[in-house]
Amino acid sequence: MELKFHNTTNSNGNSMPANRQLVDTFLDLVRIDGVAGNERDVASYLERRLSALGLEWHMDRSGETFGGDCGNLVARLAGNVDAPAILLGAHMDTVAPTRDLTVIEADGRLSSDGTTILGADDRAGIAIILGVLSTLVEERRPHGPIEVAFTVSEERGMHGAKALDIGALSARMGFLFDSSAPPGQFVVEAPGAIAFRIVVHGLAAHAAVAPEKGVNAVGIAARAIAGLPLGRLDDTGMLNVGSVHGGGAINVVPDTVEITGETRSADPLALERQIGLVRDAFERCAAAAGGSVEVSLTHKYQGFHLGPDDPVVGAAARSIEAAGFAAKLLGYPGGSDANVLNERGLPTVNLGIGTQDAHSPHESIPVRNLVDGVRIGLAIVREIARGSGEDR
């Protein structure tokens, strides 16, 4: 693969890592296969990189909570100015394998050849954080304490963030590099999610000889589903039925059907109302037909909403503007480690890094977005250091 690179500078005229260094790091990362629960090889690469930069690091035991082959990699760069600690974060896992990945570069964009995902979600975020750390260390720029969390299994339930020892961190605000939004935009609101599993019980009978003796479980499910407001409900709210399984022989009234789905909302009251709609629809239709239902719920993660007056939002917005971008606050319908960190008391925003068509073989990222991500990360570090009195 032939790539062309150039050096760039930030708005203050300071040199940035060469594009080639940054892209080479990204390429190193995406070529390491590491789906959720199998991030050990990614972690080994990062351990070497962090050690070379002189950072202290350790691996926690979060992998043991869900059967993964390693835990979160948590690192710390000691500050050289008196400033509050911040957390930078990205996840190590990808949603699908990148084994046998072939990377294509065209018109300043990196993509796969279409046979696998690229893995920019979230290896791009990791590359950006390494670019920030490298610049701070190699150019001896002023910075406060920086804690880094490279988490595991974000794509399969955010298990790493859920097991992260928040109490051991000094940071009181977090910045993730994991949103598909363009650089300059960042997520301040995202929904909570509840998964549901419903089993409808009817009564089996011969569909030709005695259909009136049966209670059709599939029919109950069909009427209930038809009465639900499926699809997008608002900016971050949705309701979806994802699977329906049941019945057997075509000449038997089906007595059982299982339905699974999910609903999301950033508003916890709205989320409970949506689940109430689902439960009511199935119970009402079952009762009318003489059947019954079992409803089980799994609370996957809570939603969050951060306002313009929250310190982490203000710091992100000021930093983005200082880096030369227009800051834009977003509500985003997907979940991330930010949901878990906010729920656990660490105010965290999710910064846009401009990945495109994530989770698909068409996934790509412009090289420019990697560079811009580093610019924004360095601006955040500079903003926090200046806020403590450095350069004032």
N, C-alpha and C positions, 0 to 999 in steps of 0.2 A: 504494500500500500504506500503510495507516494503522497506526502503531505507537504504543504508549504506553510511556513510559520514566520511570524515576525514578533518583535518585542512591542510592548505597549506601555503606556504610562497612565497613572490615574490623574484625577483632576488637580492634584497638588504637585504634579510633575515627578513624583517618585516612581522609580522603576518597578514594574510588576514582574512576576515570574515569566520567563519566555513562554510563548504559546506552546512551543514544542515540549518543554518540561511538563506542562500541565496536561497536554493531550497524551503524552507518553504515560503519565500516571493513570489517566483514565483508561487507556488501552490495556495497561497492566491489569487493572481491576476488572474490566469487563471480560477479560479472557480467563478469569478464575471462576470456575463453576461453583456456585454457592447458593442453592435455593434455601428456603426457610428450613431451619433445623440442621443444615449442613454447611455452616459458614466457617468451619475450622481453617480451611486454606486461605480464605480471605483474611481472617484474623491473623494468621501467621505472617502474611505479607505486611499487614499494618503494624504488627509488633516490630518488624525490622525497620520500617519507615519511621515509626515513633522513636525507637531507640537511636537511630541515626541523627535525629533532631534533638536528642537529649531530653526528651520528655519522660516523666515517670508514668508508668502504666501498670494496670493489672487487669486480669480477667475475672469477672464475678462468676457466680454459680447459677446464673439464670437459666442456662441450658438444662439443668437438672429438673426444672419445674415443668418442662414439657417434652423431655426426651431428646433435646438437641445435642449436637456434638461439641458445642462450646458455648460460652456465655458472652455477655456484653464485654466489649473492650473499653475500659474507662481510663482516660489519660489526663494529665495535668501539666500545664506549662506555667511555671511560677512567674508572677508578675515582676516587672522591673520598675513599675510606678505604683503608688498607693491608689488603687481603684477597686471597685467592686468586682467580684468574680462573675463570669458569665459562662453559660454552657453552650457549646456548639455541638450539633448532633446530626447524624445520618444513620440509615440502617444498612447492614452488611448484606442482607439476603436479597435475592431477586425472586420474582413471581414464578419464573420458569427457568429451565437450564440455559446456560450460555455455552455449554460444551460444543466444540466444533464451530464456534462463532467465527464468521468472516466479516470484518469491518470494512465498509465502503466509505470513502471520502469523496464528496463531490460538492462543488460550490460552497465550500466552507462548512459542510454539514457531515456529521458522522452518523452512520446507520448500519444495520446488519444487511446481509445479502437477501433477506426475506425468508430464510429457513429457520431462524431462531429470533428471539428477542435480542435487543442490543444490551439491555441491562443498565441503561442510564438511570433508571429508577431502582436503586438510588446510588449507583456507583459514581454518578456525576456529583452527587452531594459529597461523597467521601473525597473525591479528587479535589473539589473546591476547598474543603476544610484543610486537606494536606497542603494545598497551595497557600492558604492563609498562614498556616503554621510555619511553612518554609520561609515565607517572606519575613515574618516577624523575627524568626531566629537568625536567618542569614543576614538580614539588614539591620538587626538590633533595633527594631522600632519600639517605641514606648507602648507598653500594654499592661493591663492589670492581669490578675490570675485568670487563666483560661482552662476550663474543664471541657473535656471532649467525651462524648458517649457514642460509640459505634455499636448500635444495638442489633440484636438478633430477632428473627422471626416477626418482623413488622408485618409482612404480607400475609401471615397466617394467624393473626390474632393479637399482634403487638405484645407478644409474650415477653420480649426483652425489656421493653419500657415498663411493663407491669411489675417486673421483678427487680428493676434497677433500684439500688439503695439511695433513695433521694436524700435521706438523712445524712449520708456521708458526703454530700456535695456542699460546697460553699456558695455556689451560684444561687442567685435569687431571681434570675431571668434566663430564659433559654431561647436559642435561635436554631431551628432546624432548617436544613437545606434539602427539601423533599417535595416541594410543590411543583406541579407542571405549569404553573402560571409563568408568564415572562418575568425576567429579572426586573425588580422594582415593585412588583406586586407581591403581597404577602397575606396569608390566611390568618384572620382574627376570629373567625366563627366557623365551626364545623359541627355536624350533627352527632348526637348519640344514636346508637343503633340497638334494636331489639330483634333477634331472630325468633320466629315462631314455628312450631311443629304442631299440626292439628291432625288427629286421627278421627275420622268419621266412622261411626258404627251404624250399619243398617241391619238388614235381615236377608239372608240368602233364600232363594226360591228358584224353581224352574222358570226360565224367562218366557217359555212358550206355553207350558201346561198350566202354571199357576202364578203368573207375575203379580197378581193382586195380593198374594200372600207375602211378597217380599217388600223390603224397604231398600231402595236403591241408594247406596252410599255415594256413588258417583254423581247421581242426580242432586243429592243434597249439597255436595261440594260445588257442583256447577252453579247452582242457584246462589250460593253464598258468595262465590268468587265474582259472579256477575254483578252483585250488588255493592262491591267494594270500589272505592275511588283509586284505582291502580294508576301508577305513574308518578310524575312530579307533583308535589303538593304546594311547594313554595321554593325559595332559593336553595334551602338545604333539606327540605322535607321530601320524602318519597314513601311509597308503599308498593311492594312487589310480591307476587306469588312466583316462586322460582321452580317448583316441581310439584307434580301430581302423580302419585303412584297408587294403583289399586286394581281390583277386579281380577278376573282370571279367564274362565271359559266364556265364550260369547253367548252361550245359551243359559247362563246363570246370572240372576240378579246379584250384583256385587254387594257384599256385606261390609267391606272395609276399604277405605281409601286414606292415604296419607298425603298431607299437603305441607310444604315447607315454604317459608318466605321471610321477608324482612321489612321493617319499617324504620325510617330515620327522621330525626328532627333535632335542630339545635335547641329547641324549646322543650324542656322536660315535660311540661304539662301537655303540650301538643303531642308529644311522643306517647304519653299514656292514653290520650284520647284516641290516637290512631290504633293502638292495640285494642282499646275498647271496642272500636268499630269492627275489627276483625273477629274478636270473640263473640260480639253480639250477633254478627251476621251468621256465623256458623251455628251458634246455639239456637237462634231463632228458626233457621231453615231446618235444622235437625228435629227440633220439637214439632214443627208443623208436619213433618213427614213420618214421625214416630221413631226417629233414630236418636242417637246421642253422639256427643263429641268429647274428646280429651284434648285439652290445650296445654302445651308446655312452652315456656318462654326462656330465652337465654339473653341476658343483658350483656351485650358484647363490649360496649364502651359508652362513656358519657359524652355528651356534647359540651362545647365551650363557646363562650362569647367574651371577647376582650374589647373594651372601648377605647376611644382616642386618648382618654386620660390615663389609661394604664401605662406605667413606666416602660414596660417592654415594647408597647406599641409606639410610644413616643420616640424611644431610642431607635427602633427600626426605621420609622419614617424619617427622622432627622438624618440618619446615616445614609439612607437611600438617596435622599435629596443631595447630600454632600458628595455622594459618588457620581452625581450627574444624571440621576433618573427621576422620573415622576413617581412618587410613592402612591400606591393605591391599596386600600384595605379591602380584603375580599371575604365573602362568605363562600365556602366551598362545600359541595355535597358529600365529599369523601372523608373517611377517617384517616388518621395518621398517629404516629407516636405523640404528637402534640395533644391529642385528646387525652391520652393517659397522663402525660406530664402535668397538664392543667388540672385534671381531676385530682392528682396527687399533691397539688399545692405549689407547683413550679410554673409560674406564668410563662408561656412559651408561644412564639409565633412560628409559622411555617413559611419560609421564604421561597419565592418563585425562582426556579433555576432553568425553566424553559425547555424541559423535556417534552417531546411531542409523540402522540400515539403510544403512550406507555402501555405495557402489558400486551403488546401485539408484535408480530414480526415486522411491522412497519415503523417501529419505534426509532426515533432519531433525536439528535441534539445538535444545534449549531455550535461550532467551536467558540464563536463569540460569546455564547451564553456561559460557557465555562469560565472564560476570562472575566465576564461581567460579574459572575458569582463571587469570584475572588475579590474583585473591587468592592463589592458590597460588604463582604465579610470583613475586609480590612477597615472599611469605613465604620462598621459597627464597633470594632475593637478601638479605633481612634476616638469615636464618640464617647465611649464609656471612659476611656482614659482622660479625655479632656474634661468630662463632667466631674472628674475627681480633682481637677485643678491643674493637670498637665497641660502645658502650652497656654495657660490663661495669663 
